[in-house]
Amino acid sequence: MSVFKTTLTAASAVALCATTAYARDNVHAAGSSTVLPYATIVAEAFGENFDFPTPLIESGGSGAGRKKMCEGVGTNTTDIANSSSRIKQSDIDNCKANGVEEIMEVRIGYDGIVFASRLENKGFEDLTPAMIYEATSATSDKTNWSQIDASLPDRPIMMFIPGTKHGTREVFDKKVLEAGCKAVGHYDTFKEQHGGDKKKAAKECHKVRTDGRSVDIDGDYTETLARLASNPEGVGVFGLSFLLNNTDTIYAANINGITPSTESIASGEYPVSRPLYFYVKNAHLDVVPGLQEYIEFFVSDDMAGPDGPLAEYGLVSDPELGKTQEMVANRIPMGPLE
């Protein structure tokens, strides 16, 4: 990344979102809190290296971002919706009802997390969401891994998980805690307790214990790695790319028997993964200064490639990134949802 003047840390990403003044000659994006760190990394580098103002990146959630993008066409509306889930037909219908006819779907890469232990901490080669849920859940009274499953080591439970401010926490909650909660039957119990309310049941599943055996890490993965150095029997949560750069120190567990890899995450086979997107209002491409340049920069090899800063922050680069680059360059709108 020597070609760029700067890259954005997680802390400055939050600061950028909070302090950038809204001006309509800026590209304006809103949506997913998971995509937020990646989008702000790109926005900061774009502002430093192009003759356009730094784009304004707001959070608010994937659905809210898509709704804002679909409010209509014009410089008083959002250009881009960042999204950690694929657009819905209801969003497309809403867009069309408000005159937003062409939308470009841009897949920026994949979000995948691994559960890693120090090399000397053997016995955590195979885990499941149910095991991790029972280790971290607020409902758990287990203090030893072997109490969860006889196949696990006779060692104290000590988990270092992404904090609530961390972009990884959303996929951890959904793909691990919620999946494990369902596997052990707690989700149905919670849903019954809340009168069938699925959202409230999910929130109950996402609650973690507060007795010191599950520790939130709000910093980057280097902090988690340092915690494992101080607590060598612990298990930590990392992005795959960070793991691959630290295989001399840590190893990752298989989840449900699937080995985490770029290939298994990109294919969706690895259960703790998902594609990440942003959606562009094509009608704004020739109206908002820098919009086309920004989205091309976002999916460039320098930013979204396997050796770019987004991968360093935890994004799994898309094996089909070249196709995305071609689609963006040709401004090809998405077709009907499959």
Secondary structure, 3 states (H helix, E strand, C coil): CCCCCCCCCHHHHHHHHHHCCCCCCCCEEEECCCCHHHHHHHHHHHHHHCCCCCCEEEEECHHHHHHHHCCCCCCCCCCEEEECCCCCHHHHHHHHHCCCCCEEEEEEEEEEEEEEEECCCCCCCEECHHHHHHHHECCCCCCEHHHHCCCCCCCECCEEEECCCCCCHHHHHHHHHHHHHHHCCHHHHHHHHCCCCHHHHHHHHCCECCCCCEEEECCCHHHHHHHHHHCCCCEEEEEHHHHHCCCCCEEECEECCECCCHHHHHHCCCCCEEEEEEEEEHHHCCCCCCHHHHHHHHCCHHHHCCCCHHHHHCEECCCCHHHHHHHHHCCCCCCCCC
